[in-house]
Amino acid sequence: MREARWEPHRKARDLERQQTTEAATAEIGRLSDRELMLIGVGLYWAEGTKSKAHRPSERATFVNSDPDMITLYLAWLRLLGIHQDRLRFHVMIHESADVAGAERFWAEHVGGGSFGKTTLKKHNPKTVRKNVGEDYRGCLTVRVLGSADLYRRIEGWWYGSKISWNWSGAG
C-alpha cells in the first residue's frame, strides 16, 4: 500500500529528470575541436595518472570503467594525433567477475587494438561489492607508448587552463 502511494511521485520525478537531461543535452550542441581539447585535458587531469614526488612518471595512462569516458578519451587522443598503434589496453577486474566477457566487451568497444594481460583483483569475501552482475566490466587502462612529451603537454595545458581562468577567485 505504501509503495503505491509514492508511485506518482516517482513517476513525476523520473519525468522531470528526463526532461531536464534532454534540455541540457540540447544546450551542448556539437563540440568544436577546441572544446574537445579542453574537455580532454580536464578529463585526463581528473582520471589520468599524474606524476607524484614519491612516484615520478611522465606517462599518459588513463583508467575508467565508463565506456563513454573511454570513447571520449580516445576521441581526444585522435584529435591530438595519437595513432592507435601507440595505444595499449589492459582490463582490470575482480577475479570473481566474468573476466572473459569483460575482455571481449572492451576489445569490441575500442575496436580491437593491442591488449596486454588482464589484472585480476583478489576477491575479498568480507567486502560487499555493489559493482556486480552482467553490467560489471571492470576498468579499462589506456596507455600511450612513448608519451613523456604528451604527458608534459597535458600538464602544461592543465596549468595553462588554471592560470587563464584565474582560479584564485580574485577576479
Z-matrix of the N, CA and C atoms (Angstrom, degrees):
N
C 1 1.461
C 2 1.522 1 110.26
N 3 1.316 2 115.07 1 -46.86
C 4 1.462 3 120.03 2 -178.09
C 5 1.532 4 111.40 3 -61.60
N 6 1.356 5 116.30 4 -39.85
C 7 1.464 6 121.18 5 178.62
C 8 1.526 7 111.13 6 -59.37
N 9 1.317 8 116.91 7 -44.78
C 10 1.463 9 121.69 8 -177.75
C 11 1.524 10 111.22 9 -62.01
N 12 1.321 11 116.88 10 -33.27
C 13 1.465 12 120.53 11 -179.41
C 14 1.529 13 111.40 12 -64.54
N 15 1.328 14 116.68 13 -34.37
C 16 1.466 15 120.69 14 -177.16
C 17 1.522 16 113.26 15 -88.66
N 18 1.318 17 117.82 16 -11.41
C 19 1.462 18 120.89 17 -176.85
C 20 1.533 19 112.94 18 -56.90
N 21 1.336 20 121.29 19 -45.45
C 22 1.470 21 119.84 20 178.04
C 23 1.530 22 112.57 21 -60.36
N 24 1.328 23 117.16 22 -36.15
C 25 1.469 24 120.90 23 179.13
C 26 1.533 25 110.36 24 -67.43
N 27 1.321 26 116.22 25 -41.30
C 28 1.470 27 120.02 26 178.33
C 29 1.524 28 110.68 27 -63.82
N 30 1.315 29 116.65 28 -43.76
C 31 1.472 30 120.38 29 179.50
C 32 1.524 31 110.79 30 -62.63
N 33 1.330 32 117.34 31 -43.41
C 34 1.461 33 121.18 32 178.72
C 35 1.534 34 110.83 33 -63.09
N 36 1.332 35 115.87 34 -42.15
C 37 1.465 36 120.39 35 179.33
C 38 1.528 37 110.45 36 -64.47
N 39 1.327 38 117.27 37 -42.87
C 40 1.462 39 121.21 38 179.83
C 41 1.523 40 111.39 39 -64.30
N 42 1.330 41 116.50 40 -40.49
C 43 1.461 42 120.66 41 177.64
C 44 1.525 43 110.28 42 -64.57
N 45 1.315 44 116.60 43 -44.69
C 46 1.467 45 120.44 44 178.50
C 47 1.528 46 110.58 45 -61.21
N 48 1.316 47 117.46 46 -42.80
C 49 1.468 48 121.75 47 178.19
C 50 1.526 49 110.24 48 -60.04
N 51 1.320 50 116.68 49 -46.38
C 52 1.461 51 121.53 50 -179.39
C 53 1.530 52 111.09 51 -62.40
N 54 1.324 53 117.42 52 -45.13
C 55 1.464 54 121.23 53 -179.42
C 56 1.529 55 111.35 54 -64.49
N 57 1.318 56 116.75 55 -41.84
C 58 1.465 57 120.52 56 178.81
C 59 1.515 58 110.78 57 -64.43
N 60 1.322 59 116.78 58 -42.84
C 61 1.464 60 120.97 59 179.53
C 62 1.523 61 110.93 60 -63.60
N 63 1.323 62 117.47 61 -43.28
C 64 1.463 63 120.99 62 179.45
C 65 1.522 64 111.42 63 -64.43
N 66 1.317 65 117.74 64 -41.30
C 67 1.467 66 121.02 65 178.57
C 68 1.528 67 110.89 66 -65.21
N 69 1.318 68 116.64 67 -42.98
C 70 1.466 69 120.05 68 179.59
C 71 1.526 70 110.90 69 -66.23
N 72 1.328 71 117.41 70 -37.27
C 73 1.465 72 121.32 71 177.35
C 74 1.527 73 109.81 72 -60.58
N 75 1.313 74 116.92 73 -44.23
C 76 1.466 75 121.25 74 -179.62
C 77 1.530 76 111.69 75 -64.54
N 78 1.332 77 117.91 76 -30.38
C 79 1.470 78 121.12 77 179.56
C 80 1.526 79 112.38 78 -64.96
N 81 1.304 80 118.15 79 -28.13
C 82 1.463 81 121.57 80 -176.51
C 83 1.520 82 111.67 81 -72.82
N 84 1.312 83 117.38 82 -49.64
C 85 1.458 84 119.41 83 -177.23
C 86 1.518 85 111.21 84 68.76
N 87 1.322 86 117.02 85 -157.96
C 88 1.469 87 122.85 86 -178.40
C 89 1.522 88 109.29 87 -85.44
N 90 1.322 89 115.84 88 134.04
C 91 1.465 90 121.13 89 179.59
C 92 1.527 91 111.41 90 -81.02
N 93 1.317 92 116.05 91 138.81
C 94 1.458 93 120.69 92 171.79
C 95 1.530 94 108.35 93 -80.32
N 96 1.325 95 116.85 94 166.66
C 97 1.459 96 120.44 95 176.50
C 98 1.526 97 110.92 96 -59.97
N 99 1.331 98 116.70 97 -39.26
C 100 1.477 99 119.41 98 179.33
C 101 1.525 100 110.99 99 -64.26
N 102 1.325 101 116.92 100 -41.04
C 103 1.465 102 119.79 101 178.76
C 104 1.532 103 110.71 102 -64.53
N 105 1.338 104 116.62 103 -42.69
C 106 1.457 105 119.79 104 176.46
C 107 1.524 106 110.19 105 -62.16
N 108 1.322 107 116.35 106 -38.96
C 109 1.460 108 120.82 107 178.11
C 110 1.533 109 110.57 108 -57.85
N 111 1.316 110 116.78 109 -49.69
C 112 1.462 111 120.82 110 -178.05
C 113 1.527 112 112.21 111 -68.53
N 114 1.324 113 117.20 112 -39.00
C 115 1.465 114 120.04 113 176.86
C 116 1.529 115 109.28 114 -62.62
N 117 1.319 116 116.53 115 -43.20
C 118 1.457 117 120.44 116 179.71
C 119 1.514 118 113.01 117 -61.47
N 120 1.324 119 116.73 118 -40.35
C 121 1.467 120 120.23 119 178.31
C 122 1.531 121 109.88 120 -62.22
N 123 1.335 122 117.11 121 -47.70
C 124 1.461 123 120.48 122 178.97
C 125 1.516 124 112.10 123 -63.94
N 126 1.318 125 116.15 124 -40.78
C 127 1.459 126 120.47 125 178.62
C 128 1.527 127 110.49 126 -62.15
N 129 1.336 128 116.09 127 -46.11
C 130 1.461 129 118.28 128 179.40
C 131 1.527 130 110.38 129 -62.82
N 132 1.331 131 117.24 130 -45.68
C 133 1.460 132 118.97 131 -176.23
C 134 1.534 133 111.93 132 -64.91
N 135 1.317 134 116.57 133 -27.24
C 136 1.461 135 120.04 134 177.44
C 137 1.531 136 111.70 135 -80.61
N 138 1.312 137 118.09 136 -40.54
C 139 1.465 138 121.87 137 -169.90
C 140 1.527 139 114.96 138 -116.68
N 141 1.314 140 117.68 139 -11.05
C 142 1.463 141 120.25 140 -179.44
C 143 1.516 142 111.04 141 -87.92
N 144 1.325 143 115.99 142 167.45
C 145 1.462 144 119.84 143 178.65
C 146 1.519 145 109.29 144 -77.88
N 147 1.331 146 115.00 145 146.22
C 148 1.456 147 121.35 146 178.61
C 149 1.518 148 109.61 147 -123.52
N 150 1.314 149 115.01 148 148.52
C 151 1.455 150 120.37 149 175.35
C 152 1.526 151 108.48 150 -70.35
N 153 1.319 152 115.86 151 136.69
C 154 1.467 153 122.03 152 -179.92
C 155 1.525 154 108.82 153 -123.02
N 156 1.316 155 116.81 154 156.74
C 157 1.459 156 120.75 155 178.52
C 158 1.532 157 110.41 156 -58.16
N 159 1.319 158 116.47 157 -39.30
C 160 1.462 159 120.72 158 -179.39
C 161 1.530 160 113.44 159 -82.20
N 162 1.351 161 116.56 160 -10.44
C 163 1.461 162 121.69 161 -179.81
C 164 1.522 163 109.17 162 -149.64
N 165 1.346 164 115.63 163 73.81
C 166 1.464 165 117.43 164 -178.95
C 167 1.536 166 110.82 165 -67.21
N 168 1.309 167 115.60 166 130.78
C 169 1.458 168 121.01 167 -179.94
C 170 1.519 169 108.18 168 -158.86
N 171 1.287 170 115.75 169 137.55
C 172 1.466 171 120.20 170 176.70
C 173 1.525 172 108.01 171 -121.34
N 174 1.323 173 115.26 172 67.50
C 175 1.459 174 122.36 173 179.13
C 176 1.509 175 109.21 174 -126.45
N 177 1.310 176 116.27 175 136.77
C 178 1.458 177 120.74 176 176.14
C 179 1.524 178 108.18 177 -87.01
N 180 1.327 179 115.40 178 105.91
C 181 1.463 180 122.51 179 179.44
C 182 1.526 181 107.73 180 -133.08
N 183 1.305 182 115.57 181 130.78
C 184 1.466 183 122.44 182 -176.19
C 185 1.520 184 108.29 183 -126.43
N 186 1.322 185 117.17 184 134.05
C 187 1.463 186 121.83 185 -179.33
C 188 1.523 187 108.70 186 -129.92
N 189 1.347 188 116.08 187 131.06
C 190 1.452 189 119.21 188 177.15
C 191 1.513 190 109.92 189 -160.48
N 192 1.327 191 115.63 190 155.11
C 193 1.464 192 121.12 191 178.09
C 194 1.524 193 112.17 192 -102.04
N 195 1.318 194 117.68 193 -7.23
C 196 1.462 195 122.11 194 -176.68
C 197 1.536 196 109.40 195 -92.72
N 198 1.331 197 117.67 196 114.73
C 199 1.465 198 119.83 197 -179.09
C 200 1.531 199 113.47 198 -55.74
N 201 1.331 200 117.71 199 -35.81
C 202 1.467 201 119.49 200 179.71
C 203 1.526 202 111.60 201 -67.61
N 204 1.326 203 117.54 202 -35.30
C 205 1.463 204 120.40 203 176.17
C 206 1.524 205 110.32 204 -65.83
N 207 1.318 206 116.71 205 -40.25
C 208 1.466 207 120.86 206 177.42
C 209 1.528 208 109.48 207 -62.47
N 210 1.321 209 117.19 208 -44.55
C 211 1.463 210 121.49 209 178.92
C 212 1.527 211 110.84 210 -60.07
N 213 1.324 212 117.12 211 -45.65
C 214 1.457 213 121.31 212 178.77
C 215 1.522 214 110.97 213 -62.58
N 216 1.324 215 117.29 214 -44.45
C 217 1.461 216 121.32 215 178.93
C 218 1.530 217 111.02 216 -60.56
N 219 1.331 218 117.17 217 -43.56
C 220 1.466 219 119.92 218 179.46
C 221 1.529 220 111.59 219 -66.38
N 222 1.335 221 117.08 220 -36.07
C 223 1.475 222 120.16 221 175.87
C 224 1.521 223 109.94 222 -63.64
N 225 1.326 224 116.48 223 -39.94
C 226 1.463 225 121.22 224 178.21
C 227 1.524 226 110.68 225 -63.67
N 228 1.330 227 116.91 226 -43.97
C 229 1.468 228 119.73 227 177.92
C 230 1.526 229 111.17 228 -61.16
N 231 1.340 230 117.25 229 -40.15
C 232 1.474 231 120.10 230 176.77
C 233 1.524 232 110.55 231 -61.97
N 234 1.336 233 116.52 232 -42.06
C 235 1.469 234 120.39 233 177.19
C 236 1.530 235 110.92 234 -58.25
N 237 1.325 236 116.20 235 -35.94
C 238 1.466 237 120.86 236 179.76
C 239 1.521 238 112.71 237 -79.86
N 240 1.329 239 117.77 238 -2.61
C 241 1.459 240 121.37 239 178.61
C 242 1.523 241 114.02 240 85.12
N 243 1.321 242 116.94 241 17.82
C 244 1.463 243 121.01 242 178.31
C 245 1.528 244 107.73 243 -83.64
N 246 1.321 245 116.53 244 121.11
C 247 1.461 246 121.36 245 -177.27
C 248 1.524 247 111.21 246 -86.44
N 249 1.315 248 115.18 247 151.59
C 250 1.466 249 123.76 248 -178.37
C 251 1.527 250 112.31 249 -53.15
N 252 1.334 251 117.63 250 -33.49
C 253 1.468 252 119.62 251 -177.40
C 254 1.530 253 112.89 252 -68.75
N 255 1.325 254 117.89 253 -11.80
C 256 1.467 255 121.26 254 176.07
C 257 1.526 256 112.50 255 -93.55
N 258 1.329 257 117.41 256 0.30
C 259 1.463 258 121.23 257 -176.72
C 260 1.518 259 111.22 258 -99.50
N 261 1.323 260 114.92 259 139.66
C 262 1.459 261 122.34 260 173.31
C 263 1.522 262 107.57 261 -127.59
N 264 1.310 263 115.15 262 133.93
C 265 1.458 264 121.77 263 -176.99
C 266 1.522 265 110.03 264 -113.55
N 267 1.328 266 115.04 265 145.38
C 268 1.462 267 121.88 266 175.48
C 269 1.523 268 108.11 267 -142.66
N 270 1.309 269 116.57 268 134.40
C 271 1.459 270 121.61 269 175.09
C 272 1.519 271 107.84 270 -91.32
N 273 1.326 272 115.92 271 137.91
C 274 1.466 273 122.62 272 172.60
C 275 1.522 274 106.59 273 -121.48
N 276 1.347 275 115.89 274 124.45
C 277 1.461 276 119.02 275 -172.30
C 278 1.527 277 109.83 276 -155.60
N 279 1.313 278 115.51 277 155.43
C 280 1.466 279 120.47 278 175.13
C 281 1.526 280 109.60 279 -67.98
N 282 1.320 281 115.97 280 139.15
C 283 1.461 282 121.04 281 -177.10
C 284 1.526 283 112.73 282 -63.48
N 285 1.325 284 117.33 283 -21.10
C 286 1.468 285 120.66 284 -179.17
C 287 1.532 286 112.14 285 -84.88
N 288 1.315 287 117.56 286 -2.31
C 289 1.469 288 121.67 287 -178.95
C 290 1.534 289 110.20 288 -89.81
N 291 1.315 290 115.88 289 178.76
C 292 1.461 291 122.20 290 176.57
C 293 1.527 292 108.16 291 -81.34
N 294 1.318 293 116.02 292 86.28
C 295 1.462 294 122.18 293 -174.71
C 296 1.523 295 111.19 294 -63.30
N 297 1.314 296 117.50 295 -49.60
C 298 1.464 297 121.08 296 -178.84
C 299 1.532 298 111.21 297 -61.45
N 300 1.321 299 116.71 298 -40.05
C 301 1.467 300 120.49 299 178.09
C 302 1.522 301 111.67 300 -64.02
N 303 1.332 302 116.23 301 -40.26
C 304 1.467 303 120.27 302 178.63
C 305 1.527 304 110.76 303 -66.40
N 306 1.317 305 116.79 304 -41.29
C 307 1.472 306 119.99 305 178.38
C 308 1.525 307 110.81 306 -61.56
N 309 1.342 308 116.73 307 -43.11
C 310 1.467 309 120.63 308 177.29
C 311 1.528 310 111.02 309 -62.81
N 312 1.342 311 115.52 310 -45.95
C 313 1.466 312 119.97 311 -179.11
C 314 1.527 313 110.90 312 -56.18
N 315 1.338 314 117.01 313 -51.97
C 316 1.461 315 119.91 314 -175.81
C 317 1.533 316 111.70 315 -66.72
N 318 1.324 317 117.16 316 -38.85
C 319 1.470 318 119.45 317 178.49
C 320 1.527 319 110.72 318 -61.89
N 321 1.331 320 116.84 319 -42.61
C 322 1.461 321 120.43 320 176.87
C 323 1.526 322 110.84 321 -66.74
N 324 1.322 323 116.18 322 -40.29
C 325 1.463 324 120.25 323 -176.79
C 326 1.525 325 112.15 324 -62.23
N 327 1.319 326 116.94 325 -40.75
C 328 1.480 327 119.35 326 -177.54
C 329 1.522 328 111.62 327 -94.14
N 330 1.324 329 117.50 328 1.83
C 331 1.459 330 120.21 329 177.01
C 332 1.514 331 113.31 330 76.53
N 333 1.306 332 116.69 331 36.53
C 334 1.468 333 119.90 332 179.65
C 335 1.514 334 110.47 333 89.05
N 336 1.295 335 115.95 334 -145.31
C 337 1.455 336 120.11 335 -178.50
C 338 1.512 337 110.72 336 103.93
N 339 1.296 338 115.13 337 -175.54
C 340 1.453 339 121.99 338 -175.90
C 341 1.528 340 110.60 339 -94.06
N 342 1.325 341 115.95 340 112.13
C 343 1.457 342 121.69 341 -179.45
C 344 1.518 343 109.97 342 -105.03
N 345 1.318 344 115.48 343 131.91
C 346 1.447 345 121.54 344 173.94
C 347 1.514 346 110.32 345 -91.50
N 348 1.307 347 114.88 346 -173.75
C 349 1.457 348 121.76 347 -177.94
C 350 1.534 349 110.71 348 -63.51
N 351 1.318 350 116.01 349 138.13
C 352 1.463 351 122.46 350 177.98
C 353 1.522 352 109.47 351 -74.07
N 354 1.336 353 115.54 352 137.39
C 355 1.457 354 121.76 353 176.16
C 356 1.514 355 108.46 354 -94.00
N 357 1.340 356 115.92 355 124.37
C 358 1.463 357 121.16 356 -179.68
C 359 1.519 358 109.81 357 -103.00
N 360 1.327 359 114.99 358 127.43
C 361 1.456 360 120.04 359 174.97
C 362 1.526 361 107.86 360 -87.30
N 363 1.309 362 116.55 361 129.78
C 364 1.466 363 121.66 362 -178.41
C 365 1.523 364 110.44 363 -62.59
N 366 1.294 365 114.98 364 141.12
C 367 1.470 366 121.50 365 179.97
C 368 1.528 367 109.85 366 -77.90
N 369 1.311 368 116.13 367 130.54
C 370 1.460 369 122.20 368 175.24
C 371 1.522 370 107.08 369 -113.67
N 372 1.330 371 117.86 370 106.89
C 373 1.470 372 119.34 371 -175.87
C 374 1.522 373 114.05 372 -63.93
N 375 1.332 374 118.14 373 -17.54
C 376 1.472 375 120.76 374 179.32
C 377 1.523 376 112.02 375 -77.14
N 378 1.307 377 116.40 376 -21.16
C 379 1.460 378 121.30 377 -178.40
C 380 1.526 379 110.03 378 -84.12
N 381 1.311 380 116.06 379 132.05
C 382 1.463 381 120.87 380 175.50
C 383 1.527 382 106.85 381 -98.62
N 384 1.335 383 115.25 382 98.39
C 385 1.463 384 120.95 383 -177.97
C 386 1.517 385 111.11 384 -81.83
N 387 1.311 386 115.39 385 141.89
C 388 1.466 387 121.30 386 175.61
C 389 1.529 388 110.79 387 -95.45
N 390 1.348 389 116.44 388 -23.27
C 391 1.463 390 120.57 389 -177.20
C 392 1.534 391 109.35 390 -88.25
N 393 1.316 392 114.41 391 77.48
C 394 1.459 393 121.77 392 -179.11
C 395 1.524 394 108.57 393 -132.91
N 396 1.314 395 116.96 394 173.41
C 397 1.455 396 120.91 395 176.87
C 398 1.511 397 111.58 396 97.28
N 399 1.327 398 114.98 397 179.84
C 400 1.466 399 119.60 398 -174.67
C 401 1.526 400 113.33 399 -69.07
N 402 1.327 401 118.14 400 -19.76
C 403 1.470 402 120.57 401 178.34
C 404 1.524 403 112.70 402 -82.22
N 405 1.333 404 117.50 403 -10.31
C 406 1.462 405 120.42 404 179.36
C 407 1.521 406 109.11 405 -80.54
N 408 1.321 407 115.54 406 120.46
C 409 1.464 408 121.21 407 -177.56
C 410 1.517 409 112.25 408 -127.13
N 411 1.319 410 116.76 409 14.54
C 412 1.456 411 120.28 410 -179.59
C 413 1.523 412 111.44 411 69.42
N 414 1.305 413 114.70 412 -158.07
C 415 1.464 414 121.70 413 178.95
C 416 1.521 415 109.01 414 -115.01
N 417 1.325 416 115.34 415 153.28
C 418 1.447 417 120.46 416 172.97
C 419 1.522 418 108.20 417 -110.55
N 420 1.321 419 115.40 418 129.19
C 421 1.462 420 121.63 419 173.47
C 422 1.520 421 107.21 420 -97.83
N 423 1.334 422 116.08 421 131.19
C 424 1.463 423 122.11 422 176.62
C 425 1.522 424 106.95 423 -117.50
N 426 1.323 425 116.46 424 115.70
C 427 1.463 426 121.64 425 178.45
C 428 1.517 427 108.99 426 -109.93
N 429 1.326 428 115.45 427 138.45
C 430 1.458 429 121.05 428 174.77
C 431 1.521 430 106.66 429 -102.38
N 432 1.323 431 116.04 430 120.94
C 433 1.461 432 120.07 431 178.61
C 434 1.524 433 110.38 432 -70.92
N 435 1.318 434 116.27 433 145.63
C 436 1.462 435 120.83 434 178.34
C 437 1.512 436 112.11 435 57.77
N 438 1.325 437 116.43 436 48.40
C 439 1.471 438 120.10 437 -168.46
C 440 1.526 439 114.89 438 -107.29
N 441 1.336 440 119.32 439 17.04
C 442 1.467 441 119.88 440 -179.43
C 443 1.525 442 110.76 441 -59.20
N 444 1.325 443 117.04 442 -46.11
C 445 1.468 444 119.72 443 179.93
C 446 1.530 445 110.74 444 -64.95
N 447 1.325 446 117.11 445 -41.92
C 448 1.464 447 120.69 446 177.62
C 449 1.521 448 110.08 447 -60.64
N 450 1.322 449 117.64 448 -45.50
C 451 1.461 450 120.68 449 179.60
C 452 1.528 451 110.57 450 -58.51
N 453 1.324 452 116.99 451 -45.19
C 454 1.477 453 120.28 452 179.79
C 455 1.519 454 111.13 453 -62.33
N 456 1.329 455 116.88 454 -38.52
C 457 1.467 456 119.94 455 177.69
C 458 1.523 457 110.71 456 -65.66
N 459 1.341 458 117.00 457 -43.46
C 460 1.473 459 120.65 458 178.36
C 461 1.527 460 109.39 459 -58.54
N 462 1.327 461 115.98 460 -46.44
C 463 1.470 462 120.44 461 179.21
C 464 1.528 463 110.37 462 -59.45
N 465 1.304 464 116.96 463 -43.06
C 466 1.468 465 121.01 464 178.30
C 467 1.511 466 112.68 465 -65.74
N 468 1.327 467 116.79 466 -41.67
C 469 1.470 468 119.90 467 177.68
C 470 1.520 469 110.78 468 -62.40
N 471 1.332 470 116.42 469 -39.80
C 472 1.463 471 120.04 470 179.21
C 473 1.526 472 110.12 471 -64.72
N 474 1.315 473 117.33 472 -49.42
C 475 1.464 474 119.81 473 -179.96
C 476 1.523 475 111.18 474 -64.96
N 477 1.327 476 116.89 475 -37.02
C 478 1.464 477 120.18 476 175.42
C 479 1.519 478 111.96 477 -61.85
N 480 1.326 479 117.05 478 -37.78
C 481 1.466 480 121.14 479 177.23
C 482 1.517 481 110.50 480 -64.54
N 483 1.323 482 116.69 481 -42.29
C 484 1.467 483 120.41 482 179.00
C 485 1.520 484 110.82 483 -62.10
N 486 1.310 485 116.68 484 -46.56
C 487 1.464 486 121.21 485 -178.55
C 488 1.522 487 109.99 486 -64.32
N 489 1.324 488 116.58 487 -45.14
C 490 1.456 489 122.23 488 -176.86
C 491 1.516 490 112.07 489 -61.61
N 492 1.314 491 116.08 490 -37.55
C 493 1.455 492 120.52 491 -175.65
C 494 1.519 493 112.21 492 -87.00
N 495 1.300 494 117.85 493 -13.84
C 496 1.471 495 122.99 494 -179.21
C 497 1.513 496 110.73 495 57.42
N 498 1.319 497 116.12 496 67.20
C 499 1.446 498 122.69 497 -176.52
C 500 1.526 499 114.05 498 -67.77
N 501 1.300 500 117.23 499 -8.73
C 502 1.464 501 118.59 500 -177.38
C 503 1.525 502 111.52 501 -66.04
N 504 1.322 503 116.68 502 -17.09
C 505 1.461 504 120.01 503 -179.64
C 506 1.514 505 112.55 504 81.75
N 507 1.322 506 117.19 505 6.42
C 508 1.468 507 121.51 506 -175.99
C 509 1.531 508 112.28 507 -84.41
N 510 1.296 509 117.74 508 -0.11
C 511 1.462 510 115.32 509 -176.99
C 512 1.431 511 110.14 510 -160.80
